[in-house]
Amino acid sequence: MKDKLTAAPVLALPDFTKEFTIECDASGQGIGAILMQEKKPIAYFSKALGVRNLTKSAYEKELMAVILAIQHWRPYLIGRRFMVFTDQKSLKQLLQQRIVTAEQQNWAAKLLGFDFDIVYKPGKLNRGADALSRIQEGGELCYVTSCLQWKDEEVLKAEFAQDPQLQKIVSDLLNDANSHPGFVYKQGRIAANVYWVGMKNTVQEFVRNCDICQRQKYLASSPGGLLQPLPIPDQIWEDLSMDFITGLPKSKGYEAILVVVDRLSKYCHFIPLKHPYTAKMIAEVFVREVVRLHGIPLSIVSDRDPIFISNFWKELFKLQGTHLKMSSAYHPESDGQTEVVNRCLETYLRCFIGDQPKTWMHWMAWAEYWFNTSYHATTEKTPFEIVYGRKPPVLTRWVQGETRVEAVQKELIDRDEALRQLRAHLLRAQERMKQQADKRSDKSFEIGEWVFVKLRAHRQQSVVSRINAKLAARYYGPYPVVERIGAVAYKVKLPEGSRVHPVFHVSLLKKAVGSYHEEETLPDCLEGEKGLLYEPEAIIAHRTVQVHGEEVSQVLVHWKGQIAEEATWEDTIVMKSQYPKLNLEDKVVFPGGSIVRTGT
């Protein structure tokens, strides 16, 4: 140690009461510099030139040596006067001479704030810095790596897999963490302590098969299922779509809006509703506001709202010959057209009457008129023009001084301002729905394959909203796939007695990894779908009808929790077999009608 400390090169300690000097030089390969006091070296500095700097002139290389050396030893030099020695004589007047190029100006600007003088020193006297600028690469660095080679690696793997003690250790390590961090963090935590052959594959397979992770974690990939557009109708007002806008502030007694859209012309009717409303009331409103003007449609597209899946609603339109097309469970995007119209209308109401939310009913008629007379990019016409075969009449704008009646003047001013803002909001929102769905990946499942299902109460009313839903499970199941419905929906085998609709869009399904043999029951808080499995409460009446030429005895059943209009005629023999304890005697005399449903 003493020899190393006393042998060359020996560096002196800096004395900040004395003046520093720098000797610097540049060569064809690099630059070098020495920081000294009283000719004793304190520090050395050298740097190889990059490819870009190798072609620079000698002046520029020497300038780089000066500037880089000063910057390198800035803590020693800032605030003190020092000397710089260089063998480039032209640098003596560096701070006084004219600098031509922008690059040289940038270099010189880095010297601002330093107090120094540049002194010329011939190259033959500047040997130390010159040597540093010409340091050559040393000999090749040779190294030897040693890798442990297994002669019988496969044998070792087999013995490892069969050793019960080792497998128990691996199992304890995999299940040790209280959280479920994922593959990368899980492997990193285990690898910090132990290693076994095939550890990466073991950890990866464990994480993929983790039942809790499959239920609770987000699905990182895009939702599956390509866009499946509904068929384009042949005639106007033959195919409609319907939806409700609820949760509005009460305005003139109305709290909801029934939106009815003609799927071909895009013509809309906005029908205000009062709570509470039933399937019978909605049917009466539909006949009064839509059928009266356009006739009975061939089909109606809707989500699975309790109104639309009620027995009354389905049986009424069945008798009229109207085909009801409902979205798959928890996938209201199937009726995307009406969802967009709802968004347009809600945007208008929100933007225009934000300070007076209870006045929305006052502007409903103008909202419907303006929507139906606005240009649609999809049809390249207005809905009004498609339905009536002519352009909509032009509304006369209010002109100052045309009326002497103050009330009329105020009404026209409010109307024009409402229509102006309405048009701006609707045009902005109307074309928001793009072909984003086809960015999804196509996903399919085989019959018998087990899948987890996503149940979203806030997107579908057939699932009851839950307390603490933020921390509720994201997926439930798994359940086996029993049938493919169309191109992007599947029917799964839910637990017996479940009221949840068993058909799901493919985006709500996730493949279950691992071995499963029994369906898991759904929590009671999720069993909220209406109109499916109900318990009979009472028998209202009985009758005999002709079915396929044979007399069939039927009873009129009042279902528990349902209104009178939801009573249905059921085959007596079916009710006896399904509900053997039910008293089938008449409780109430109820003449004629109601809904007919037979087991045949």
Secondary structure, 3 states (H helix, E strand, C coil): CHHHHHCCCCCCCCCCCCCEEEEEEECCCEEEEEEEECCEEEEEEEEECCCCCCCCCHHHHHHHHHHHHHHHCHHHHCCCEEEEEECCHHHHHCCCCCCCCHHHHHHHHCCCCCEEEEEECCHHHCHHHHHHHCCCCCCCCCCCCCCCCCCCHHHHHHHHHHCHHHHHHHHHHHCCCCCCCCHHHHHHHHHCCCCCCCHHHHHHHHHHHCHHHHHHCCCCCCCCCCCCCCCCCCCCCCEEEEEEECCCCCECCECEEEEEEECCCCCEEEEEECCCCCHHHHHHHHHHHHHHHHCCCCEEEECCCCCCCCHHHHHHHHHHCCEEEECCECCHHHHHHHHHHHHHHHHHHHHHCCCCHHHHHHHHHHHHHHHHCCCECCCCECHHHHHHCCCCCCCCCCCCCCCCCHHHHHHHHHHHHHHHHHHHHHHHHHCCCCCCHHHCCCCCCCCCCEEEECCCCCCCCCCCCCCCHHHCCCCEEEEEEEEEECCCEEEECCCCCCCCCCEEEHHHEEECCCCCCCCCCCCHHHCCCCCCCCCEEEEEEEEEEEECCEEEEEEEEEECCCCHHHCEEEEHHHHHHHCCCCCCCCCCCCCCCCEECCCC
